[in-house]
Amino acid sequence: MVKLIIPCYENRRVDNGQTYTVYMIDVYHNGSWRRIEKRYRDFYQFHKELKKICVTPNFPPKKMRNMNNNVIQERRKQLERYLQELLTNELAQPAIFQFLCLNQEEVKSHNEWNHLRPQSMIVFKNDLITCPLDGTKSKLPDIVLQGALEAFYSADNHHY
C-alpha cells in the first residue's frame, strides 16, 4: 500500500525575481519513502488529464488572490487531501503512480527507496516554556531547550 503526505512547501525565486511554490510530497511504501517535488501547475495539468479518464475529487482553485503563507498552507492541505482521495480510486492509481514518477513494478519492489530507520524522539512531559521541570522560572537561558525549539521552529524556507 502506498501512502503519501505533503508535509511542507518551499518558496523559490527565479532569476527575474518572481517566486513560485514547490510542494514536497513524501511517498511511503513498505517501510520506505521517497520525496518528490511538484509545483501547483504540475498538479493542475495532472488533474485536467485525469478528469478525462475518471471522476476526480475536488481540486483546489487555480487562482488565489493572495499568496501569503496561510493561503499556501491551505492549498498544501487541499492538494494532500486530493492525492489521498485519488489513491483510493483504482482507476486513478496508474495515473497517480505516473504523476509521482513511480511505476507499479517499482512500487512492488521499492529497490531505490530510502529505507526508514527507527528515529529517536524528544518528548517533553510539560510545556518547558511556560512550566520548567522544577516548577520555577530560571533566569538563566536553557541552551538545550533553546536549541531544540530553534530546530523545530526555525524560520527557514521550509514550512511545516
N, C-alpha and C positions, 0 to 999 in steps of 0.2 A: 504494500500500500504506500502511496506517495502522499506526503503531507507538505504543505507549504505555508509560509508566513512572509509578510513583508514587514520586517522589524524596523526598518529605517529608510531614510532617503538622504540624498546628498544634493545640494545645490552646486552647480558647476558654472563656470564662466568661460565663454568662448573669446577668441581674440578681439572681436568687435565690441566687447563689453556686455553683451547680452548674457543672461543667465537662463539655465534650464535645470530641471529637476530629474534626477535619476533615482529610481526606486530599486532597492536591494531586495531580491526575492531569495529567501532561503528555502531550498527544496530538501526534504528529509525522506530517506527511504532505507529501511532495514538497518538502522543504526549508523547511517552515513548521511552526509549532507553536501550540498553544493550551493554556492551563491551565484545568482545571475542578476545582471543589471539591465533594466529596461526603462525607457522613457515613456511618458504618457502616450505619445504618438504611436509607439510600438503597440501598446495595449489597444489603442483606438483602431488601428489597422487590423489587428487580430480580431477584435470584436466585429468589425464590418465583414470580414471574411467568414467568421464563424456563424453569423446570422444567416448566411446562405445555406448552411447545412443542418442547423438545429435551432431549437428555441434557446435563447440566451437569458441569463438573469439580468436584472437592472444594471446598467453601466453608468459610471459617474459622468456627469456632463462635461463636454469638451471645453466650454467657455467658463472661465472663472473670473469674476470681477476683480478679485484682489488676490495676490499671491503671497500673503503673509504665511508664517509657519503654521498657524492654526488651520488655515484653509488647506494647505498642502497636506497636513497631518490627517485631516478629514478625508481628503482624496485617497491618501495611502490606505486608510481603513476600508474605504469603499472598494478599492482595487483588490485588496486582500480578500474581502468577502466575495467579490466577483469570481476570483480564481478558485476559491474554496468551493463555491457552489458549482462551478464547472467541473471540478474533479469528481463530483457525484454523478455527472451525466456521462454515461458510457459512450454516447455518440460523440461527445466533445473530447474525450480523453486522447485520442490520437492527435488531434489538433493542438491540444494544450501541451502534450509532450513535445511536439514540434516547436511550439512557441517558446517553451522552456529549454530548447536546444537539447532535448533528450529523445532518444529513440526507445522503443519498447524493449529491445534486447538489452540496451544499456540499463534501463530501469530494472530489468530482471537480474543482470549480472553485477551492476554497480561497481565495476572494477576501478574506475577513475574517480571515485567519490572520496571525499575526506572522511575518514572514519572518526566517529565521535569517541572521545575518551572521557572517562569519569572526571569531573571537574570539582575542585574544592569550592565550597561556598562559605561566605561570611554571613552569619546570621546574628542579628542583634536582638536580644530579648526585649530591650527597652529602646525607645527613641533616644539615642545618645545626644542629640542636640538639645532637647528640652529636659531630659531627665538622665543625667550621667549615672553610671553604675553605682556610685557610692551615695547618690541622692543629693549631693551638693553640687553647686556650680563652681567649677575650678576657674581661677583667674589665669592659669597657665594654659596655653593652647595645646590641644591634644593632636600631635602631628600625625599619629596613625589614623585617627578619625578624620582629620582634615584631608589626608591623602586618599583615604577610601572614598570620601564624599566627592572629592575632585575627580577621581577615576570614574565614579558612577554618573556624575552630573557635570562633566566638563562641557565647556562651550565650544566644541569643535564643529566641523561641518556635518558630522553625523547626528541625526536627530532620532532619538529612540522614544 
